[in-house]
Amino acid sequence: MELQLFDAHCHLDLMACPDAIASEVAAMGLGLFDCGVDPRDFATANKCAACHPGITAGIGLHPWWLADGRCGTAEIDLLCKFAAQERYIGEVGLDFSPRFADTEGIQTQAFDRLCQTLSQYPLPGRVLSIHAIRAAGAILNILESHSLLEDTPSSPVIIFHWFSGTSDELVRARNAGCYFSVNERMLASKRGREYARQIPLDRLLLETDSPAEPNTETSAQSLIRSLTRTSMRIASLKNCDAKRIESAVLANARSVFDLR
């Protein structure tokens, strides 16, 4: 079936029945970016993606996994080893919310090392899906320090997933050419709705960030419904037709993820 919707940020391996969903997506016109949270899981995720049209696997190291000790320096090393040769990176980033304040050092070390690796081993068409909680400015500073925001063919596409920074940081990221993936939960807040309204159509992507909790029962159809509701809500915020949103977002996803 022809691609109709693309989920630009979800976690297939955290869903209750990932194999069933992987088998469903292409037949339902759905594509998805399966963002990793632990680099040790990437080989399995990449093998799954190779067997299922519509799935793109990312090598990731979620800052929460660093913060709670599930991952450490060995996993940072593994992330950088894979990332040097991979196009799709995510989920990575920084979380400086109060509960993770005492781990800012290792988080920053990991993200800085990743960006250094990407700068040393550039690949055209590389994509990063970034987690930034109270850290969008720090993320942009690190990206800039490694020349990853320059407008060149080898510079990566930067996607801020579920952007929640300040309005000034939104403008800075937007001016740097970043993309933004928006989900239903982002639109539940007044600030999230205002940010979605301000994101240019040519920088907008849809996501589910599913599942909300590990091992949650879900399905390809539930992902489609969530993406559709998000699209309709954004259309209302931008005072335009939902089909226009869907068309623009799909065109963006095709370009960013090199979809046929």
C-alpha positions as protocol buffer text, in pm:
chain_id: "A"
residue {
  index: 1
  type: MET
  ca { x: 0 y: 0 z: 0 }
}
residue {
  index: 2
  type: GLU
  ca { x: 124 y: 351 z: -79 }
}
residue {
  index: 3
  type: LEU
  ca { x: 262 y: 547 z: 215 }
}
residue {
  index: 4
  type: GLN
  ca { x: -4 y: 773 z: 366 }
}
residue {
  index: 5
  type: LEU
  ca { x: 127 y: 863 z: 713 }
}
residue {
  index: 6
  type: PHE
  ca { x: 467 y: 861 z: 879 }
}
residue {
  index: 7
  type: ASP
  ca { x: 535 y: 842 z: 1253 }
}
residue {
  index: 8
  type: ALA
  ca { x: 862 y: 1033 z: 1292 }
}
residue {
  index: 9
  type: HIS
  ca { x: 931 y: 917 z: 1648 }
}
residue {
  index: 10
  type: CYS
  ca { x: 817 y: 599 z: 1822 }
}
residue {
  index: 11
  type: HIS
  ca { x: 971 y: 305 z: 2009 }
}
residue {
  index: 12
  type: LEU
  ca { x: 878 y: -25 z: 1852 }
}
residue {
  index: 13
  type: ASP
  ca { x: 1078 y: -238 z: 2096 }
}
residue {
  index: 14
  type: LEU
  ca { x: 897 y: -85 z: 2395 }
}
residue {
  index: 15
  type: MET
  ca { x: 555 y: -183 z: 2260 }
}
residue {
  index: 16
  type: ALA
  ca { x: 380 y: -494 z: 2390 }
}
residue {
  index: 17
  type: CYS
  ca { x: 365 y: -671 z: 2051 }
}
residue {
  index: 18
  type: PRO
  ca { x: 635 y: -519 z: 1830 }
}
residue {
  index: 19
  type: ASP
  ca { x: 648 y: -805 z: 1578 }
}
residue {
  index: 20
  type: ALA
  ca { x: 277 y: -781 z: 1507 }
}
residue {
  index: 21
  type: ILE
  ca { x: 296 y: -404 z: 1457 }
}
residue {
  index: 22
  type: ALA
  ca { x: 604 y: -436 z: 1234 }
}
residue {
  index: 23
  type: SER
  ca { x: 409 y: -676 z: 1015 }
}
residue {
  index: 24
  type: GLU
  ca { x: 109 y: -443 z: 995 }
}
residue {
  index: 25
  type: VAL
  ca { x: 256 y: -104 z: 916 }
}
residue {
  index: 26
  type: ALA
  ca { x: 333 y: -126 z: 544 }
}
residue {
  index: 27
  type: ALA
  ca { x: 2 y: -294 z: 464 }
}
residue {
  index: 28
  type: MET
  ca { x: -179 y: -3 z: 630 }
}
residue {
  index: 29
  type: GLY
  ca { x: 11 y: 275 z: 452 }
}
residue {
  index: 30
  type: LEU
  ca { x: 206 y: 366 z: 766 }
}
residue {
  index: 31
  type: GLY
  ca { x: 577 y: 430 z: 796 }
}
residue {
  index: 32
  type: LEU
  ca { x: 765 y: 485 z: 1119 }
}
residue {
  index: 33
  type: PHE
  ca { x: 1100 y: 588 z: 1261 }
}
residue {
  index: 34
  type: ASP
  ca { x: 1180 y: 335 z: 1532 }
}
residue {
  index: 35
  type: CYS
  ca { x: 1396 y: 534 z: 1773 }
}
residue {
  index: 36
  type: GLY
  ca { x: 1633 y: 332 z: 1987 }
}
residue {
  index: 37
  type: VAL
  ca { x: 1694 y: 399 z: 2355 }
}
residue {
  index: 38
  type: ASP
  ca { x: 1987 y: 160 z: 2412 }
}
residue {
  index: 39
  type: PRO
  ca { x: 2258 y: 103 z: 2149 }
}
residue {
  index: 40
  type: ARG
  ca { x: 2280 y: -264 z: 2249 }
}
residue {
  index: 41
  type: ASP
  ca { x: 1937 y: -313 z: 2091 }
}
residue {
  index: 42
  type: PHE
  ca { x: 2023 y: -160 z: 1755 }
}
residue {
  index: 43
  type: ALA
  ca { x: 2132 y: -472 z: 1568 }
}
residue {
  index: 44
  type: THR
  ca { x: 1799 y: -641 z: 1640 }
}
residue {
  index: 45
  type: ALA
  ca { x: 1599 y: -330 z: 1550 }
}
residue {
  index: 46
  type: ASN
  ca { x: 1792 y: -282 z: 1227 }
}
residue {
  index: 47
  type: LYS
  ca { x: 1732 y: -645 z: 1129 }
}
residue {
  index: 48
  type: CYS
  ca { x: 1360 y: -597 z: 1190 }
}
residue {
  index: 49
  type: ALA
  ca { x: 1356 y: -280 z: 978 }
}
residue {
  index: 50
  type: ALA
  ca { x: 1533 y: -459 z: 693 }
}
residue {
  index: 51
  type: CYS
  ca { x: 1256 y: -721 z: 690 }
}
residue {
  index: 52
  type: HIS
  ca { x: 961 y: -481 z: 707 }
}
residue {
  index: 53
  type: PRO
  ca { x: 903 y: -207 z: 448 }
}
residue {
  index: 54
  type: GLY
  ca { x: 806 y: 121 z: 608 }
}
residue {
  index: 55
  type: ILE
  ca { x: 1025 y: 89 z: 917 }
}
residue {
  index: 56
  type: THR
  ca { x: 1344 y: 291 z: 965 }
}
residue {
  index: 57
  type: ALA
  ca { x: 1556 y: 199 z: 1267 }
}
residue {
  index: 58
  type: GLY
  ca { x: 1762 y: 454 z: 1457 }
}
residue {
  index: 59
  type: ILE
  ca { x: 2063 y: 399 z: 1680 }
}
residue {
  index: 60
  type: GLY
  ca { x: 1994 y: 575 z: 2008 }
}
residue {
  index: 61
  type: LEU
  ca { x: 2092 y: 627 z: 2369 }
}
residue {
  index: 62
  type: HIS
  ca { x: 1816 y: 793 z: 2567 }
}
residue {
  index: 63
  type: PRO
  ca { x: 1940 y: 1033 z: 2836 }
}
residue {
  index: 64
  type: TRP
  ca { x: 1711 y: 862 z: 3089 }
}
residue {
  index: 65
  type: TRP
  ca { x: 1901 y: 538 z: 3039 }
}
residue {
  index: 66
  type: LEU
  ca { x: 2222 y: 721 z: 3124 }
}
residue {
  index: 67
  type: ALA
  ca { x: 2065 y: 902 z: 3417 }
}
residue {
  index: 68
  type: ASP
  ca { x: 1940 y: 588 z: 3592 }
}
residue {
  index: 69
  type: GLY
  ca { x: 2251 y: 380 z: 3525 }
}
residue {
  index: 70
  type: ARG
  ca { x: 2108 y: 135 z: 3276 }
}
residue {
  index: 71
  type: CYS
  ca { x: 2371 y: 262 z: 3032 }
}
residue {
  index: 72
  type: GLY
  ca { x: 2716 y: 406 z: 3089 }
}
residue {
  index: 73
  type: THR
  ca { x: 3049 y: 468 z: 2921 }
}
residue {
  index: 74
  type: ALA
  ca { x: 3047 y: 133 z: 2740 }
}
residue {
  index: 75
  type: GLU
  ca { x: 2714 y: 218 z: 2579 }
}
residue {
  index: 76
  type: ILE
  ca { x: 2837 y: 568 z: 2487 }
}
residue {
  index: 77
  type: ASP
  ca { x: 3131 y: 401 z: 2312 }
}
residue {
  index: 78
  type: LEU
  ca { x: 2894 y: 163 z: 2131 }
}
residue {
  index: 79
  type: LEU
  ca { x: 2664 y: 447 z: 2027 }
}
residue {
  index: 80
  type: CYS
  ca { x: 2952 y: 638 z: 1871 }
}
residue {
  index: 81
  type: LYS
  ca { x: 3088 y: 325 z: 1701 }
}
residue {
  index: 82
  type: PHE
  ca { x: 2754 y: 260 z: 1530 }
}
residue {
  index: 83
  type: ALA
  ca { x: 2676 y: 627 z: 1466 }
}
residue {
  index: 84
  type: ALA
  ca { x: 2996 y: 679 z: 1268 }
}
residue {
  index: 85
  type: GLN
  ca { x: 2848 y: 469 z: 988 }
}
residue {
  index: 86
  type: GLU
  ca { x: 2472 y: 504 z: 1035 }
}
residue {
  index: 87
  type: ARG
  ca { x: 2237 y: 761 z: 880 }
}
residue {
  index: 88
  type: TYR
  ca { x: 1957 y: 743 z: 1135 }
}
residue {
  index: 89
  type: ILE
  ca { x: 2029 y: 851 z: 1492 }
}
residue {
  index: 90
  type: GLY
  ca { x: 1771 y: 866 z: 1767 }
}
residue {
  index: 91
  type: GLU
  ca { x: 1666 y: 899 z: 2037 }
}
residue {
  index: 92
  type: VAL
  ca { x: 1955 y: 1101 z: 2175 }
}
residue {
  index: 93
  type: GLY
  ca { x: 1981 y: 1428 z: 2364 }
}
residue {
  index: 94
  type: LEU
  ca { x: 1978 y: 1590 z: 2706 }
}
residue {
  index: 95
  type: ASP
  ca { x: 1732 y: 1606 z: 2994 }
}
residue {
  index: 96
  type: PHE
  ca { x: 1813 y: 1872 z: 3252 }
}
residue {
  index: 97
  type: SER
  ca { x: 1485 y: 1847 z: 3445 }
}
residue {
  index: 98
  type: PRO
  ca { x: 1527 y: 1845 z: 3827 }
}
residue {
  index: 99
  type: ARG
  ca { x: 1513 y: 1467 z: 3870 }
}
residue {
  index: 100
  type: PHE
  ca { x: 1812 y: 1425 z: 3635 }
}
residue {
  index: 101
  type: ALA
  ca { x: 2010 y: 1732 z: 3747 }
}
residue {
  index: 102
  type: ASP
  ca { x: 2290 y: 1527 z: 3904 }
}
residue {
  index: 103
  type: THR
  ca { x: 2361 y: 1349 z: 3573 }
}
residue {
  index: 104
  type: GLU
  ca { x: 2408 y: 1653 z: 3348 }
}
residue {
  index: 105
  type: GLY
  ca { x: 2779 y: 1574 z: 3324 }
}
residue {
  index: 106
  type: ILE
  ca { x: 2755 y: 1225 z: 3176 }
}
residue {
  index: 107
  type: GLN
  ca { x: 2462 y: 1327 z: 2957 }
}
residue {
  index: 108
  type: THR
  ca { x: 2657 y: 1620 z: 2812 }
}
residue {
  index: 109
  type: GLN
  ca { x: 2967 y: 1404 z: 2768 }
}
residue {
  index: 110
  type: ALA
  ca { x: 2765 y: 1148 z: 2572 }
}
residue {
  index: 111
  type: PHE
  ca { x: 2595 y: 1399 z: 2344 }
}
residue {
  index: 112
  type: ASP
  ca { x: 2914 y: 1593 z: 2283 }
}
residue {
  index: 113
  type: ARG
  ca { x: 3103 y: 1273 z: 2193 }
}
residue {
  index: 114
  type: LEU
  ca { x: 2824 y: 1171 z: 1957 }
}
residue {
  index: 115
  type: CYS
  ca { x: 2831 y: 1509 z: 1781 }
}
residue {
  index: 116
  type: GLN
  ca { x: 3208 y: 1495 z: 1755 }
}
residue {
  index: 117
  type: THR
  ca { x: 3178 y: 1152 z: 1592 }
}
residue {
  index: 118
  type: LEU
  ca { x: 2915 y: 1273 z: 1346 }
}
residue {
  index: 119
  type: SER
  ca { x: 3132 y: 1569 z: 1254 }
}
residue {
  index: 120
  type: GLN
  ca { x: 3435 y: 1344 z: 1198 }
}
residue {
  index: 121
  type: TYR
  ca { x: 3237 y: 1092 z: 990 }
}
residue {
  index: 122
  type: PRO
  ca { x: 2985 y: 1295 z: 788 }
}
residue {
  index: 123
  type: LEU
  ca { x: 2718 y: 1114 z: 587 }
}
residue {
  index: 124
  type: PRO
  ca { x: 2478 y: 1288 z: 346 }
}
residue {
  index: 125
  type: GLY
  ca { x: 2118 y: 1243 z: 453 }
}
residue {
  index: 126
  type: ARG
  ca { x: 2191 y: 1172 z: 818 }
}
residue {
  index: 127
  type: VAL
  ca { x: 1898 y: 1235 z: 1057 }
}
residue {
  index: 128
  type: LEU
  ca { x: 1898 y: 1299 z: 1435 }
}
residue {
  index: 129
  type: SER
  ca { x: 1585 y: 1280 z: 1651 }
}
residue {
  index: 130
  type: ILE
  ca { x: 1661 y: 1475 z: 1966 }
}
residue {
  index: 131
  type: HIS
  ca { x: 1520 y: 1474 z: 2319 }
}
residue {
  index: 132
  type: ALA
  ca { x: 1564 y: 1813 z: 2487 }
}
residue {
  index: 133
  type: ILE
  ca { x: 1409 y: 1888 z: 2825 }
}
residue {
  index: 134
  type: ARG
  ca { x: 1526 y: 2220 z: 2972 }
}
residue {
  index: 135
  type: ALA
  ca { x: 1825 y: 2172 z: 2742 }
}
residue {
  index: 136
  type: ALA
  ca { x: 1737 y: 2299 z: 2394 }
}
residue {
  index: 137
  type: GLY
  ca { x: 1990 y: 2580 z: 2421 }
}
residue {
  index: 138
  type: ALA
  ca { x: 2263 y: 2342 z: 2536 }
}
residue {
  index: 139
  type: ILE
  ca { x: 2177 y: 2105 z: 2249 }
}
residue {
  index: 140
  type: LEU
  ca { x: 2202 y: 2386 z: 1994 }
}
residue {
  index: 141
  type: ASN
  ca { x: 2532 y: 2505 z: 2143 }
}
residue {
  index: 142
  type: ILE
  ca { x: 2686 y: 2159 z: 2113 }
}
residue {
  index: 143
  type: LEU
  ca { x: 2557 y: 2110 z: 1760 }
}
residue {
  index: 144
  type: GLU
  ca { x: 2701 y: 2448 z: 1661 }
}
residue {
  index: 145
  type: SER
  ca { x: 3035 y: 2373 z: 1826 }
}
residue {
  index: 146
  type: HIS
  ca { x: 3074 y: 2072 z: 1596 }
}
residue {
  index: 147
  type: SER
  ca { x: 2948 y: 2259 z: 1285 }
}
residue {
  index: 148
  type: LEU
  ca { x: 2642 y: 2035 z: 1259 }
}
residue {
  index: 149
  type: LEU
  ca { x: 2398 y: 2321 z: 1196 }
}
residue {
  index: 150
  type: GLU
  ca { x: 2571 y: 2451 z: 886 }
}
residue {
  index: 151
  type: ASP
  ca { x: 2373 y: 2454 z: 561 }
}
residue {
  index: 152
  type: THR
  ca { x: 2584 y: 2200 z: 372 }
}
residue {
  index: 153
  type: PRO
  ca { x: 2498 y: 1870 z: 195 }
}
residue {
  index: 154
  type: SER
  ca { x: 2679 y: 1671 z: 464 }
}
residue {
  index: 155
  type: SER
  ca { x: 2508 y: 1841 z: 760 }
}
residue {
  index: 156
  type: PRO
  ca { x: 2251 y: 1624 z: 935 }
}
residue {
  index: 157
  type: VAL
  ca { x: 1880 y: 1692 z: 951 }
}
residue {
  index: 158
  type: ILE
  ca { x: 1801 y: 1784 z: 1312 }
}
residue {
  index: 159
  type: ILE
  ca { x: 1456 y: 1696 z: 1447 }
}
residue {
  index: 160
  type: PHE
  ca { x: 1349 y: 1824 z: 1788 }
}
residue {
  index: 161
  type: HIS
  ca { x: 1107 y: 1562 z: 1914 }
}
residue {
  index: 162
  type: TRP
  ca { x: 821 y: 1704 z: 2129 }
}
residue {
  index: 163
  type: PHE
  ca { x: 982 y: 2048 z: 2160 }
}
residue {
  index: 164
  type: SER
  ca { x: 933 y: 2205 z: 2504 }
}
residue {
  index: 165
  type: GLY
  ca { x: 1203 y: 2471 z: 2525 }
}
residue {
  index: 166
  type: THR
  ca { x: 1157 y: 2846 z: 2552 }
}
residue {
  index: 167
  type: SER
  ca { x: 1007 y: 3057 z: 2276 }
}
residue {
  index: 168
  type: ASP
  ca { x: 1353 y: 3206 z: 2209 }
}
residue {
  index: 169
  type: GLU
  ca { x: 1496 y: 2856 z: 2172 }
}
residue {
  index: 170
  type: LEU
  ca { x: 1217 y: 2765 z: 1933 }
}
residue {
  index: 171
  type: VAL
  ca { x: 1304 y: 3065 z: 1715 }
}
residue {
  index: 172
  type: ARG
  ca { x: 1673 y: 2977 z: 1731 }
}
residue {
  index: 173
  type: ALA
  ca { x: 1611 y: 2615 z: 1629 }
}
residue {
  index: 174
  type: ARG
  ca { x: 1369 y: 2722 z: 1357 }
}
residue {
  index: 175
  type: ASN
  ca { x: 1620 y: 2973 z: 1218 }
}
residue {
  index: 176
  type: ALA
  ca { x: 1884 y: 2699 z: 1218 }
}
residue {
  index: 177
  type: GLY
  ca { x: 1666 y: 2493 z: 985 }
}
residue {
  index: 178
  type: CYS
  ca { x: 1564 y: 2228 z: 1237 }
}
residue {
  index: 179
  type: TYR
  ca { x: 1252 y: 2017 z: 1203 }
}
residue {
  index: 180
  type: PHE
  ca { x: 998 y: 1952 z: 1480 }
}
residue {
  index: 181
  type: SER
  ca { x: 796 y: 1636 z: 1534 }
}
residue {
  index: 182
  type: VAL
  ca { x: 467 y: 1694 z: 1715 }
}
residue {
  index: 183
  type: ASN
  ca { x: 246 y: 1449 z: 1904 }
}
residue {
  index: 184
  type: GLU
  ca { x: -91 y: 1453 z: 2079 }
}
residue {
  index: 185
  type: ARG
  ca { x: 56 y: 1498 z: 2425 }
}
residue {
  index: 186
  type: MET
  ca { x: 250 y: 1804 z: 2314 }
}
residue {
  index: 187
  type: LEU
  ca { x: -79 y: 1954 z: 2198 }
}
residue {
  index: 188
  type: ALA
  ca { x: -235 y: 1894 z: 2541 }
}
residue {
  index: 189
  type: SER
  ca { x: -57 y: 2203 z: 2676 }
}
residue {
  index: 190
  type: LYS
  ca { x: -121 y: 2564 z: 2585 }
}
residue {
  index: 191
  type: ARG
  ca { x: 249 y: 2621 z: 2513 }
}
residue {
  index: 192
  type: GLY
  ca { x: 269 y: 2309 z: 2299 }
}
residue {
  index: 193
  type: ARG
  ca { x: -28 y: 2423 z: 2091 }
}
residue {
  index: 194
  type: GLU
  ca { x: 125 y: 2766 z: 2041 }
}
residue {
  index: 195
  type: TYR
  ca { x: 456 y: 2613 z: 1935 }
}
residue {
  index: 196
  type: ALA
  ca { x: 278 y: 2385 z: 1687 }
}
residue {
  index: 197
  type: ARG
  ca { x: 102 y: 2688 z: 1544 }
}
residue {
  index: 198
  type: GLN
  ca { x: 438 y: 2863 z: 1496 }
}
residue {
  index: 199
  type: ILE
  ca { x: 626 y: 2573 z: 1336 }
}
residue {
  index: 200
  type: PRO
  ca { x: 645 y: 2631 z: 958 }
}
residue {
  index: 201
  type: LEU
  ca { x: 472 y: 2368 z: 748 }
}
residue {
  index: 202
  type: ASP
  ca { x: 795 y: 2285 z: 569 }
}
residue {
  index: 203
  type: ARG
  ca { x: 959 y: 2196 z: 905 }
}
residue {
  index: 204
  type: LEU
  ca { x: 671 y: 1998 z: 1056 }
}
residue {
  index: 205
  type: LEU
  ca { x: 658 y: 1623 z: 1120 }
}
residue {
  index: 206
  type: LEU
  ca { x: 409 y: 1406 z: 1310 }
}
residue {
  index: 207
  type: GLU
  ca { x: 494 y: 1154 z: 1579 }
}
residue {
  index: 208
  type: THR
  ca { x: 326 y: 942 z: 1845 }
}
residue {
  index: 209
  type: ASP
  ca { x: 621 y: 884 z: 2084 }
}
residue {
  index: 210
  type: SER
  ca { x: 438 y: 559 z: 2147 }
}
residue {
  index: 211
  type: PRO
  ca { x: 419 y: 380 z: 2381 }
}
residue {
  index: 212
  type: ALA
  ca { x: 354 y: 614 z: 2672 }
}
residue {
  index: 213
  type: GLU
  ca { x: 469 y: 334 z: 2906 }
}
residue {
  index: 214
  type: PRO
  ca { x: 678 y: 24 z: 2823 }
}
residue {
  index: 215
  type: ASN
  ca { x: 485 y: -288 z: 2722 }
}
residue {
  index: 216
  type: THR
  ca { x: 167 y: -93 z: 2652 }
}
residue {
  index: 217
  type: GLU
  ca { x: -76 y: -266 z: 2418 }
}
residue {
  index: 218
  type: THR
  ca { x: -94 y: -80 z: 2089 }
}
residue {
  index: 219
  type: SER
  ca { x: -140 y: -144 z: 1719 }
}
residue {
  index: 220
  type: ALA
  ca { x: -64 y: 8 z: 1382 }
}
residue {
  index: 221
  type: GLN
  ca { x: -423 y: 129 z: 1370 }
}
residue {
  index: 222
  type: SER
  ca { x: -390 y: 310 z: 1703 }
}
residue {
  index: 223
  type: LEU
  ca { x: -76 y: 483 z: 1576 }
}
residue {
  index: 224
  type: ILE
  ca { x: -264 y: 592 z: 1264 }
}
residue {
  index: 225
  type: ARG
  ca { x: -552 y: 728 z: 1472 }
}
residue {
  index: 226
  type: SER
  ca { x: -313 y: 926 z: 1692 }
}
residue {
  index: 227
  type: LEU
  ca { x: -129 y: 1074 z: 1394 }
}
residue {
  index: 228
  type: THR
  ca { x: -459 y: 1165 z: 1229 }
}
residue {
  index: 229
  type: ARG
  ca { x: -589 y: 1338 z: 1542 }
}
residue {
  index: 230
  type: THR
  ca { x: -263 y: 1530 z: 1571 }
}
residue {
  index: 231
  type: SER
  ca { x: -286 y: 1640 z: 1208 }
}
residue {
  index: 232
  type: MET
  ca { x: -644 y: 1756 z: 1251 }
}
residue {
  index: 233
  type: ARG
  ca { x: -560 y: 1951 z: 1567 }
}
residue {
  index: 234
  type: ILE
  ca { x: -267 y: 2125 z: 1400 }
}
residue {
  index: 235
  type: ALA
  ca { x: -490 y: 2211 z: 1103 }
}
residue {
  index: 236
  type: SER
  ca { x: -731 y: 2377 z: 1344 }
}
residue {
  index: 237
  type: LEU
  ca { x: -448 y: 2569 z: 1512 }
}
residue {
  index: 238
  type: LYS
  ca { x: -316 y: 2688 z: 1177 }
}
residue {
  index: 239
  type: ASN
  ca { x: -667 y: 2752 z: 1043 }
}
residue {
  index: 240
  type: CYS
  ca { x: -619 y: 2539 z: 734 }
}
residue {
  index: 241
  type: ASP
  ca { x: -746 y: 2216 z: 585 }
}
residue {
  index: 242
  type: ALA
  ca { x: -629 y: 1891 z: 748 }
}
residue {
  index: 243
  type: LYS
  ca { x: -547 y: 1744 z: 407 }
}
residue {
  index: 244
  type: ARG
  ca { x: -300 y: 2029 z: 354 }
}
residue {
  index: 245
  type: ILE
  ca { x: -126 y: 1940 z: 680 }
}
residue {
  index: 246
  type: GLU
  ca { x: -113 y: 1570 z: 594 }
}
residue {
  index: 247
  type: SER
  ca { x: 21 y: 1642 z: 247 }
}
residue {
  index: 248
  type: ALA
  ca { x: 291 y: 1881 z: 371 }
}
residue {
  index: 249
  type: VAL
  ca { x: 398 y: 1654 z: 655 }
}
residue {
  index: 250
  type: LEU
  ca { x: 415 y: 1348 z: 431 }
}
residue {
  index: 251
  type: ALA
  ca { x: 626 y: 1541 z: 180 }
}
residue {
  index: 252
  type: ASN
  ca { x: 859 y: 1644 z: 465 }
}
residue {
  index: 253
  type: ALA
  ca { x: 887 y: 1284 z: 587 }
}
residue {
  index: 254
  type: ARG
  ca { x: 962 y: 1158 z: 236 }
}
residue {
  index: 255
  type: SER
  ca { x: 1240 y: 1415 z: 202 }
}
residue {
  index: 256
  type: VAL
  ca { x: 1392 y: 1374 z: 550 }
}
residue {
  index: 257
  type: PHE
  ca { x: 1382 y: 995 z: 558 }
}
residue {
  index: 258
  type: ASP
  ca { x: 1448 y: 941 z: 187 }
}
residue {
  index: 259
  type: LEU
  ca { x: 1123 y: 748 z: 143 }
}
residue {
  index: 260
  type: ARG
  ca { x: 1010 y: 615 z: -192 }
}
